[in-house]
Amino acid sequence: DKEKNKLKGYSRHLEEIVQERTRDLRKSEAMLKTLFENANDGILIMDDNGIIVDANQRACEIYECDKKELIGRNIQHLGPETDKNKLLWMERMERLRSGEPLLFETEYYGKDENKASIEISAKAIQIDGRLLIQSFHRDLTEKKRLQAQLLHSQKMESIGTLAGGIAHDFNNILTAILGYADLILLNDKLSPEVANKVRVIETSARQASQMVSKLLSFARRGGVESVPFRINSVIEDTMSMVSRLVPRDIELRKELDNSIPPVEGDVNQIEQVLMNLIINAKDAMPDGGAITITTGRVEIKHNSLDIPATIKSGEYIHITVTDTGTGISEKDLPHIFEPFYTTKEKGKGTGLGLAMVYGIIKEHGGYITVESRAGHETKFNIYLPISKKQSFRDSADGRRKVSGIETILVIDDEIPILQLIKESLSHNGFNVIIYDNPLLGLEFFKANKNKIDLVVTDIVMPSMDGAQLIEQLRKLKPDVKIIATTGFSEDVGNIWIDGFLKKPFQSSKLLSMIRDVLDRGTRNF
């Protein structure tokens, strides 16, 4: 009996050990299963031929199917069904079977044909004497999109810098062209025939100047100028610009109310809005049609129109852009102004255009709505507040007769501009000293500061920029009167100057500004 009891004790102890080990094993299995199913990466287990034998939840999400659909499929069928892809997977499986671990990227096209970039890390493992392939799958699609977006931003910044540099050079060239044209037109003995030809040169130079202004706006170097302007003129200019981009089977129409008052804002930004809406309308009419732009005046009251609470009641200019295209579905309509939302085919739209339009209109104190349904016309309604400023006039505008006997020091690294300014000022009685080197100009000023009545200087110059030069001039003579010229309005910043003239400028504008500055006190721009 004693021996039997001893054996029973051993048996119970052994049974307890087995039960404990079984519980530990189950816990371990449960933990491994939980880790497997809840891993951030997709996990696929394959046999040595590439047939999937197990998959976790994340793998099902990446490949847009449930576990039953994945198990039993060959891994190569998750990629493009091409001979190249099949050969690639055959080579990969051969290398994996030989014991080589692999890390590579591949592509997967989902049910909606959207391409996903997948990073796969795989290696061979032995389980119960069976060779299996363990693979981890990471979806890099969003990371790739952000990288592409960053690359695009950097590219656009580089293009913007290049555009800004080109625009600066063109402004110097156009200053000479506009200046000499203006100088010639001041000649009373000029024949009407020659005068007309010079005016053609002047008009062409002004048009080129507007193009340069757009380059500067693109380069973010022109500054946002909020001024009153006639919206009808902007619409006509924009329609003229985009007319060559619109196919002949699409008619551009306009119904503009010529009695409407000016609006206030940045002309270049409003042009971008109109251009974007016209291009979108064109894309919505592959079989031709018509784009109609209208303007009118409307009074907005919060109790009469469904408008945002941030919009003030009052008089607005109402602009509509209507196309006879394919329309916008009820599903897409609420999202049309959201960033990165696009109804265009893959690769044909970023989804940023209408978001930009919405942002610009909102920035101008207005708002935009859209009316459309699938298969019918689309109508965008833009409401912009009427300008409270009655007029906008540059104080240095106009060809008024200006003369003087004061001494003017002119510093600019562009010799044609120096020669133009000297000829123009000398012709009107001023005593002019010119320097194409700011360091030499500063030395002359040191020696003759009490003889100099006013300094005209460029801002962007080699060896010493205009801001540094102005600082040194002020130290030598605090009350010296200074006019700065530049192609970049942002270059002026908080520099203490008495006048600012943006290139390209006419000789008459410079003359008027010089006379105005000499006749009044100094002020900080």
Secondary structure, 3 states (H helix, E strand, C coil): CHHHHHHHHHHHHHHHHHHHHHHHHHHHHHHHHHHHHCCCCEEEEEECCCEEEEECHHHHHHCCCCHHHHCCCEHHHHCCCCHHHHHHHHHHHHHHHCCCCEEEEEEEECCCCCEEEEEEEEEEEEECCEEEEEEEEEECHHHHHHHHHHHHHHHHHHHHHHHHHHHHHHHHHHHHHHHHHHHHHCCCCCCHHHHHHHHHHHHHHHHHHHHHHHHHHHCCCCCCCCEEECHHHHHHHHHHHHHHHCCCCEEEEEECCCCCCCEEECHHHHHHHHHHHHHHHHHCCCCCEEEEEEEEEEEECCCCCCCCCCCCCEEEEEEEEEECCCCCCCCCHHHCCCCCCCCCCCCCCCCCHHHHHHHHHHHCCCEEEEECCCCCCEEEEEEEEECCCCCCCCCCCCCCCCCCCCEEEEECCCHHHHHHHHHHHHHCCCEEEEECCHHHHHHHHHHHCCCCCEEEEECCCCCCCHHHHHHHHHHHCCCCEEEEEECCHHHCCCCCCCEEEECCCCHHHHHHHHHHHHHCCCCCC
